[in-house]
Amino acid sequence: MESKFYEGAVRIPSGCAISGFINRDGRLSDGGAIIRSIATMHDRSNGLGGGFAGYGIYPEYKDYYAVHMFYEDTFVKKQTEEFLDEHFDIINLSKIPVRKTPKIVDEPLIWRYFVKPLPTKLAESQLDEDEFVSRCAFRINTFMKGAYVFSCGKNMGAFKAVGYPEDVGEFYRLDEYAAYSWIAHGRYPTNTPGWWGGAHPFCLLDFAVVHNGEISSYDANRRNIEMYGYKCNLQTDTEVITYIFDYLVRKRGLTLREACKVIAAPFWEQIDRMPEKERREAEYLRRVYSGLLVTGPFSVILGYTGGLLAINDRLKLRGMVVAEKGNTTYIASEECAIRAIAPTVDRIYAPKGGEVVIAEVNR
Amino acid sequence: MEIYAKGIESRQLNEIIRGCKDDKIVIRGVNGQRFIACGLDKKDVTAVGTIGNGAGAYMQGGVLRVEGSAQDATGDTMNGGEIYVGGRCGDAAGYAMRGGGIFIKGDVGYRAGVHMKQYGEHKPVIVVGGTAGCFLGEYLAGGVIVVLNTENKENPVGEDMARGMHGGRIYVRGRVTVPLPVSVTARKAGSEDMLFIKPYLESFCVAFGGSIKELTSDEFTLILPAAGNPYKRLYVHN
């Protein structure tokens, strides 16, 4: 990685930006709108990271895991492909199409594979498909130096790079994809290097997280989540949020709302004032998962199959605005990012700290 | 002068505003440009659209009217002049304000009026037509904050309001049900207390409609610091 991408080499005071929207009627939108939205908040990033995730973009391969890969060289690519070949049925593989632009440079090799776990390997592992895929992703990220799985969900995909988000969107030709929901991020790294793998979103299976803020509890959260087989090796705090959601929702069976009561747990004095049933539930979640309480400023959008979730830290130390227009729900760090693509809205408001906003495609 | 702001970035837009010799400036198509009317002295600036962060920061005088919403840090450390926001307003409005007034028709976000202070003739005021988020008037040292809750929502203010307040006054139309720190007292505002905020309510009604009579026909809660020096013995015993 070139030294200019490290924090401290470039310093422009600003803050990250997040934006996302979901068409609750399942209608597909190309990547143009989300690029326009995040571009409105250009001043919040400093060119050290931008990224997007779209849901519903691979209908022709919707039953296959779409594995998006960064490789630093052809050697590790070969090594990783051998690994993938050994564990998966690869139905399709290709370079992810990009549009060359002078604003995005030094790109790694960027490849995409549509895969299904090999039945024999899956049976041998005694795992379900999701767990099998997630373990393979961690294995690649941990043991194959210079190879990174940056997206591995079904019928969704992440696209990220070092650069301003609008340039990243252009680079990945997002206008050629159609999704029912999009999330986006403009990065301003404060504590960790700006590198390709460190751009948002951070994904595992169909979860994708974009985050504005800084997790004060990162190391406590990391130590806790690594006990359950997750590995934080992408050099930034946000990835831990993705793994916490995956652990609580997929592995522990919590609802998204319950998971949010762990991540942004109410304060004890608020819990004391709750009615009995609610108080017991809140207490239970705080006690059992105390190591997964996320402190410090954050506004987060979580993308998942069929929905978007937005949440702020309990003290609301970062901006977040939610709006609705017809069948679309918009979420962004600043109102202007919503107005850029929806000049008039039916409703616009700022959720409270710790308040969960969930918008899902009507079934 | 009229400016169409679409596609003009913050720095350039502010240079145009500062360089403009007219007393009245109307900016249309504003969307997210920051620091508009920052350090404004005497002009009358109208911004149509969603004004960006730090609007009217360090304002000395003049008027900034926003026909639309304002984002975060509106009127940061302003010394004088007036800001009128016709929609909602984001977080941290009027942070460390030292004079002038901010009038918001809709809701204001978290941390409005944190560490406002007053000295002599310089008395800052924030009037919120809707509701206010948590930490309203935190560390308030002076000035006046009024929350009108004109739409009669259940909670006019959020939690942790007036934490560390040691000066100034907070008026809330209706009852305050959130817990208050021990260092402040809350009581029903009397007629003299109401006289104190009448000019501010007049400015609000002139800007956004409504009648003072109707607004003041309801009970207001007045929050004041409990004593002249509420933190005297917080950290040490002498």
Interface residues (C-beta under 8 A of the other chain):
Chain A: T40 M41 H42 D43 E269 Q270 L315 K316 G319 V321 E334 E335 C336 A337 R339 A340 I348 Y349 A350 K352 G353
Chain B: E9 S10 N31 G32 R34 G49 T50 G52 N53 S69 Q71 D72 R88 G90 D91 D107 G109 Y110 G133 C134 F135 G158 E159 P179
